[in-house]
Amino acid sequence: MRISEKLNNDITVLTISGKMMIDAKSTDLHRYVKELIDKNQIKIVIDLGKVTWLASVGLGAILASYTSVKNAGGNLKLARSTRKIRSVLIFAQLIKILEDYDTVKDAVDSF
């Protein structure tokens, strides 16, 4: 799993690529988001369009990141979830909590 960052005004877009599986790299997302919070970057979009696999650890990292951002007074939104990832979000009923947009632009514009 790799994370790349792009700043769009005061909104941070994180593009995740690869597999979010049971390994140390999947929990790196939460650490990365906590570092953004420390820099007061609390409007975050996670672009999942390049994620090829999402295991429970990856899902947990997304949820932990969302909780940390919300507790800091910000918001975290998802973008470009593949059909497989969206079905996992629906099955886990996280779609009720996490806002998921078809495009990064839609997610950014929603702030």
C-alpha positions in Angstrom: 0.0 0.0 0.0 1.2 3.5 -0.9 -0.1 6.9 0.1 0.4 10.1 -1.9 -0.7 13.5 -0.7 -2.0 16.5 -2.6 -3.2 19.7 -1.0 -6.2 21.4 -2.7 -6.6 24.7 -0.8 -7.3 23.6 2.7 -8.4 20.1 1.8 -5.9 17.2 1.8 -6.4 14.5 -0.8 -4.7 11.2 0.0 -4.5 8.7 -2.8 -4.1 5.1 -1.6 -2.8 2.5 -4.1 -2.3 -1.2 -3.8 -3.6 -3.6 -1.2 -4.9 -2.7 2.2 -4.2 -6.0 3.9 -3.1 -7.5 7.1 0.4 -5.9 7.4 2.0 -2.9 9.0 1.5 -0.7 6.0 -2.3 -0.8 6.3 -2.1 0.8 9.8 0.2 3.5 8.3 -2.9 5.3 7.0 -4.1 6.1 10.5 -0.6 7.3 11.6 -0.4 9.4 8.4 -3.8 11.0 9.2 -2.8 11.7 12.8 0.2 13.6 11.5 -2.1 15.6 9.3 -4.3 16.4 12.3 -1.1 17.6 14.2 -0.6 20.1 11.3 -4.3 21.1 11.6 -5.1 19.6 8.2 -8.5 18.3 9.2 -10.4 18.3 5.9 -9.4 15.0 4.2 -10.5 13.1 1.2 -9.2 9.5 0.8 -9.1 8.5 -2.9 -9.6 4.7 -3.0 -9.7 4.4 -6.8 -6.3 2.6 -6.9 -6.9 0.2 -4.1 -7.0 -3.3 -5.4 -7.9 -5.1 -2.2 -9.4 -4.0 1.2 -9.1 -6.4 4.2 -10.6 -5.8 7.6 -7.4 -4.1 8.8 -7.6 -1.6 6.0 -11.2 -1.0 6.8 -10.3 -0.5 10.5 -7.6 2.0 9.5 -10.1 4.0 7.5 -12.6 4.0 10.4 -9.9 4.9 12.9 -8.8 7.8 10.7 -12.3 9.0 10.3 -12.8 8.9 14.1 -9.6 10.8 14.8 -10.4 13.5 12.2 -14.0 13.9 13.6 -12.7 14.2 17.2 -10.3 17.0 16.0 -13.3 18.9 14.6 -12.8 18.0 10.9 -14.2 15.7 8.4 -13.0 12.8 6.3 -14.6 11.7 3.1 -14.0 8.8 0.6 -13.8 9.1 -3.2 -13.7 6.7 -6.1 -14.4 3.5 -4.2 -14.5 0.6 -6.6 -17.6 -1.5 -6.8 -16.0 -4.2 -4.6 -14.9 -1.7 -1.9 -18.3 0.0 -1.9 -20.0 -3.4 -1.4 -17.7 -4.0 1.6 -18.7 -0.5 3.0 -22.4 -1.4 2.5 -22.0 -4.8 4.0 -20.2 -3.4 7.1 -22.8 -0.6 7.2 -20.1 1.9 7.2 -21.7 3.6 4.2 -24.1 5.1 6.7 -21.1 6.8 8.5 -18.6 7.5 5.8 -19.5 9.8 2.9 -18.4 8.2 -0.4 -18.3 10.2 -3.6 -17.9 9.1 -7.2 -15.1 11.5 -7.9 -12.4 13.3 -5.9 -13.8 16.6 -7.2 -17.2 15.8 -5.9 -15.7 15.0 -2.5 -13.6 18.1 -2.4 -16.6 20.3 -3.5 -18.7 18.8 -0.7 -16.7 20.6 2.0 
